[in-house]
């Protein structure tokens, strides 16, 4: 499609995005899986990077808050009582411990400097957006209950919120994490 002008590529790209999202949804996957796959198969050079960055900025500014609003509205605070908060705390401990242990082992295996694995393990806690998308998919497919959704959502937000106060002092020293 090199003969297609760039202005027309945007229309074709958006139609391709819709088709892939619809096809993935019809196949029993989620439309977000189709959206990812549509971007994975398009040639990166097809779009001007500056225009793509501008589109991403506008989408994040307009559509992401709507996604988080709808996620917040789906959260059932009255379901499960204190059990939801206890489950969220247990999930949070398991998530943090698993990432820290995994990066510690990887750091030893790869010969990282002392402390690098700890910082990287904490930085891996900032995956809340992916987790929130994932739990929304699970709830849409009726694979989890509203109480489980709320517990996983609380765990995702808490793990992300913990990252900055824990990692900031280490990064404030100006030590490069990976200078290799």
FITILUM-889240 format. One record per atom (N, C-alpha, C): x negated, y, z; residue in one letter. Coordinates in steps of 0.02 Angstrom, whole numbers, plus 32768, in hexadecimal, padded with zeros to 4 digits. Last residue first. Layout:
BEGIN
XYZa
...
//
This chain:
BEGIN
7B3E7FF3860Ax
7B197FC585DFx
7B387FC1859Cx
7B7E8034866Cx
7B51805C8642x
7B2780308614x
7C07803486BFx
7BE88009868Dx
7BBD80348660x
7C1380988722x
7C288054872Ex
7C05802486FFx
7BA48114875Dx
7BC680F58725x
7BD780AC8734x
7BC4817887E8x
7BA0813C87D1x
7BC5811E8795x
7C0081E38822x
7BE581EB87DFx
7BBE81B087C6x
7C4581E18895x
7BFC81E2889Bx
7BDA81EA8858x
7CC781CD8870x
7CB28211887Dx
7C6682188884x
7CDD8145886Dx
7CD08166882Ex
7CB881AE8837x
7CF3813088F5x
7CBC810D88D4x
7CAA81308893x
7D67817E890Dx
7D28818D892Fx
7CEC816C890Ex
7DC7813E88B0x
7DAE818288A7x
7D6D819188CDx
7DF680C188DBx
7DC080C488AAx
7DA0810A88A4x
7E5C80DE8938x
7E2880AD8948x
7DEB80B4891Ax
7EB3813B8900x
7E90814B893Fx
7E58811A8951x
7ED380F28884x
7EB081328885x
7E90814188C8x
7F17807688ABx
7ED880788885x
7EB280B9888Ex
7F93807A88E4x
7F59806D890Fx
7F17807A88ECx
7FEB80878879x
7FE280C088A7x
7FA580B788D4x
7FE680078843x
7FCC803F881Dx
7FBE807B884Ax
80247FBE88A7x
7FDF7FAD8893x
7FBF7FE5886Bx
80A47FFB88ABx
8076800088E4x
802E7FF188D0x
80D97FD6882Dx
80CF801C883Dx
809E80248877x
80DA7F49883Ax
80B77F6A8803x
80A87FB38812x
812A7F3488ACx
80E47F1D88ACx
80BD7F428875x
81A57F688880x
81837F8788B8x
81397F7388BAx
81BD7F0A881Ax
81B77F50880Ax
81927F768842x
81CB7E948863x
81957E9A8832x
81887EE3881Fx
823F7EB788AEx
82007EA688D0x
81C57EAD88A0x
829E7ECB8847x
828C7F028875x
824A7EF48897x
82A17E4A880Fx
82907E8487E6x
82787EBD8812x
82D27E01887Bx
828F7DF48862x
82767E2E8838x
83537E3A8881x
83267E3F88BAx
82DE7E3388A6x
83897E158806x
837F7E5C8814x
834F7E66884Fx
832D7D8587C9x
83657DA687E9x
83567DF087F3x
82F47D4E8727x
82E97D61876Cx
83277D838787x
83277D3386ADx
82F77D0286C8x
82E67D118710x
83767D818658x
83957D5F8692x
83687D2886AEx
833C7DCF85FDx
83467D8A85E9x
83657D5F8621x
832E7E458646x
835A7E44860Bx
836B7DFD85F7x
82CD7E1B86A2x
83117E2A86BAx
83427E2A8680x
825F7E0C864Cx
82777DD38674x
82BE7DDE868Dx
82547E90861Ex
82627E5A85EFx
827E7E1E8615x
82337ECE8697x
82707EE28673x
82857EAC8641x
81B97E9486B1x
81F17E8386DDx
82337E9986BFx
816D7ECD8645x
81767E85864Bx
81B17E738677x
81707F558661x
818D7F3D8622x
819C7EF38629x
812C7F5086DBx
81717F6986DAx
81937F538699x
80AF7F2186B1x
80D77EFA86E0x
81207F0F86DEx
80877F8C8662x
80907F4A8644x
80BB7F1E8670x
80837FEF86C6x
80AD7FF7868Bx
80BB7FB3866Bx
80247FC08725x
806B7FC48736x
80987FCA86F8x
7F9D7FAB872Ex
7FC17F8B86F7x
800D7F8F8700x
7F357FCC8786x
7F5D80008765x
7F837FE58729x
7EE27F6D87B7x
7F237F7487D8x
7F517FA587B3x
7E697F79877Bx
7E987F4B875Cx
7EDD7F4E877Cx
7E247FC587D5x
7E3F7FE78799x
7E707FBA8774x
7DFE7F62882Fx
7E307F938843x
7E4D7FB78807x
7DA17F1E87DEx
7DDA7EFB87FAx
7E117F2A8810x
7D447F8587CAx
7D6A7F6B8791x
7DA87F4587A9x
7D147F91884Ex
7D347FCA882Dx
7D5F7FB187F2x
7CE07F0F8861x
7D127F29888Ex
7D387F63886Dx
7C7F7F0587FFx
7CB97ED887FCx
7CF17EF28828x
7C227F64882Cx
7C467F6E87EDx
7C847F4387E9x
7BE07F3B88A0x
7C177F6C88A5x
7C3E7F768865x
7B467F1A8857x
7B6E7F158894x
7BA37F4D8895x
7B507EFE87A5x
7B327F1C87E0x
7B627F17881Bx
7B6E7E5C8759x
7B7E7EA38764x
7B5A7EBC87A2x
7B5D7DDA8722x
7B257DFF873Cx
7B327E4A8745x
7BC27D8686FCx
7BA77DB386C9x
7B6D7DDF86E2x
7BDF7D448774x
7BCE7D1D8739x
7BAB7D488704x
7C017DAE87C7x
7BC77D8387D8x
7BAF7D5D879Bx
7C707DDF8781x
7C367E09878Cx
7BF87DE1879Ex
7CCA7D73878Ax
7CB17D888748x
7C727DB2874Fx
7CDD7D758816x
7CBF7D3A87F5x
7CA37D4C87B0x
7D177DF58821x
7CDA7DE48846x
7CB77DA88826x
7D897DE887D4x
7D547E1587BCx
7D137E0987E2x
7DCF7D8B8826x
7DBE7D7B87E1x
7D877DA887C6x
7DDE7DD2889Ex
7DB97D93889Dx
7DA37D828855x
7E2C7E3E8872x
7DEB7E4A8890x
7DC07E0B8890x
7E9E7DFA8842x
7E757E238814x
7E2F7E2F8831x
7ECB7DBB88B8x
7EBB7D94887Cx
7E8F7DBB884Cx
7EE37E26890Fx
7EB07DF4891Fx
7E9B7DCC88E1x
7F4C7E6888CAx
7F0C7E8A88D7x
7ED57E5788E4x
7FAF7E0288C6x
7F977E238889x
7F537E438894x
7FC17DE1894Dx
7FAB7DAE891Ex
7F8E7DCD88DFx
7FF07E5D897Ex
7FB27E3F8999x
7F967E0B8968x
80657E688930x
80317E9A892Cx
7FEE7E7E8945x
80B07DFA895Bx
809B7DFE8915x
80627E30890Cx
80C57E2489DFx
80A17DE689D2x
80867DE6898Ax
81117E9889C6x
80D17E9D89EAx
80A67E5F89DDx
81817E638986x
81577E938962x
81127E998983x
81B57E1589EFx
819D7DF489B2x
81707E22898Ax
81D77E7E8A45x
81A67E4C8A5Ax
81897E288A1Dx
82377EBD89F8x
81FB7EE18A0Ax
81C47EB28A22x
82977E5789F0x
827B7E7389B2x
82397E9789C1x
82BB7E458A75x
82987E0E8A52x
82787E278A12x
83087EAE8A9Dx
82C17EB18AADx
82997E7A8A89x
837E7E9D8A19x
83697EBC8A57x
831E7EBD8A60x
83BE7E6489A9x
83887E4089CBx
83707E5E8A0Bx
83EE7EFB895Fx
83EC7EB28958x
83B17E968980x
83E97F83895Fx
84137F638992x
840F7F178991x
83A07FAC88F4x
83827FB38936x
83AA7F8F896Cx
83857F7C885Cx
83BA7F71888Dx
839C7F7288D3x
835D7FD487CEx
83427FBB880Dx
837A7FB78840x
838D80148761x
839A7FCC8765x
83837FAE87A8x
835C8094876Ex
83A4808A8776x
83B68040877Dx
82D6807E874Fx
82E880928793x
8332808787A0x
82E4806286C7x
82CA802F86F4x
82DC803F873Cx
831180DC8698x
833D80A28693x
8326806986BFx
829D812886B6x
82DE813986D3x
830D80FD86D1x
824080EA8664x
823880E586ADx
827880F886D1x
8277810D85E7x
826D80C785F9x
826780BF8644x
826F819885EFx
82B1817885E9x
82AC812E85FCx
81E381AB85F3x
820C81BC862Dx
8252819E862Ax
81C7817A856Dx
81B1815585A9x
81D7816A85E7x
81FB81DA8511x
821A81998519x
820581748558x
81AF82568520x
81F88254851Bx
82158210852Dx
812682408531x
814582798552x
819182728554x
810B81D384E0x
810081CD8528x
81238205854Ex
812B820E8465x
815181D3847Cx
814981CC84C7x
80CA8273845Dx
81118284845Fx
813C824A8479x
80548225845Bx
805E8258848Ex
80A882698496x
806881D983E7x
806281B88427x
807081E98460x
806282418387x
809F8219838Fx
809F81F783D3x
7FDD8269839Bx
8013829983A6x
8056827483B0x
7F9A81F58374x
7F93820E83B8x
7FCA823F83CAx
7FC081F382EDx
7FD581BC8318x
7FD081D18362x
7F80826582BEx
7FC9826282BCx
7FE3822B82EAx
7EFB823C82D2x
7F14827882F5x
7F60827982F6x
7EF281CC827Dx
7EEE81C382C6x
7F0881FF82ECx
7F5D81A981F9x
7F2C81D88212x
7F2C81D5825Fx
7F7880FF81CBx
7F90813D81E8x
7F56816881FFx
7F3080968197x
7F6D80AA8174x
7F8680EE818Cx
7ECA806381E0x
7EBA809B81B4x
7EF780B7818Fx
7F007FF4821Dx
7EF480308245x
7EE9806D8219x
7F7D7F9581D2x
7F387FAD81CDx
7F317FEF81F2x
7FE97F358237x
7FE07F6E820Ax
7F977F83820Bx
7FF07ED58298x
7FE37EBE8254x
7FDA7EF88222x
80097F158310x
7FCD7EEB830Bx
7FBD7ED882C3x
80837F538303x
80477F7C8304x
80087F5382FAx
80D57EE28308x
80D87F0D82CDx
809A7F3A82C9x
80B97EB08388x
80A27E8B834Dx
80A47EB5830Ex
80F87F1283D7x
80B07F0783DCx
80967EE5839Dx
817C7EFD83AEx
815D7F3E83A3x
81117F3883A7x
81927E7A83D9x
81937E898392x
81727ECC8383x
818D7E938461x
815C7E658444x
81587E7183F9x
81FB7EE4846Fx
81B97F02847Bx
81827ED58461x
82677E8F845Cx
82567EBE8427x
82137EDE8431x
823B7DE8848Dx
82537E2A849Ex
823F7E5A8466x
82777D508445x
82437D768468x
82627DB9847Cx
82D87D1D83F8x
82D97D0B843Fx
82A17D2B8467x
82E17D49837Ax
82BC7D0A8383x
82BA7CF483CCx
831C7DC4838Ax
83467D8E836Fx
83247D4A8379x
82AA7E0A83B4x
82E47E0383E1x
83117DCA83CAx
825B7E028342x
82437DE48381x
827E7DD983B1x
82AC7E4A82E9x
829B7E0482DBx
82847DE1831Bx
82AC7ECA8324x
82EB7EA5831Cx
82DD7E5B8312x
82237EE9831Bx
82447EE8835Bx
82847EC08359x
82117EE4828Fx
81EC7EB582BAx
820D7EB18300x
82687F4D8268x
82727F09824Fx
824F7ED6827Cx
822D7FBB82AAx
82727FA782B9x
827F7F5F82A4x
81AF7FBE826Bx
81B47FB882B3x
81FA7F9F82C7x
81D57FD681E7x
81B27F9881F7x
81B77F8A8243x
8208805781F7x
8235802281E1x
82177FDD81F3x
81918097821Ax
81C98095824Ax
81FC80608238x
8145808381A4x
812E806981E4x
816680648218x
819180C98147x
81888081813Ex
817380618180x
817E8149817Dx
81C2812D8176x
81BE80E18170x
80F381548175x
8114815B81B5x
815A813C81B3x
80D9814D80EDx
80C481158117x
80E68118815Cx
80FB81C780B9x
812A818F80B1x
8118815380DCx
808A821080DAx
80CB822580F5x
80FF81EE80EFx
802681CF808Fx
802881C780D7x
806B81DC80F5x
806081797FF9x
804881B4801Dx
805181AD8069x
802880E17FBBx
805E81017FE0x
8043813E8005x
7FBB80A07F8Cx
7FD880D27F60x
801280F77F82x
7F99803E7FE7x
7F72807B7FE7x
7F9080B27FBBx
7FD87FC48000x
800080008000x
7FD6803F8000x
//
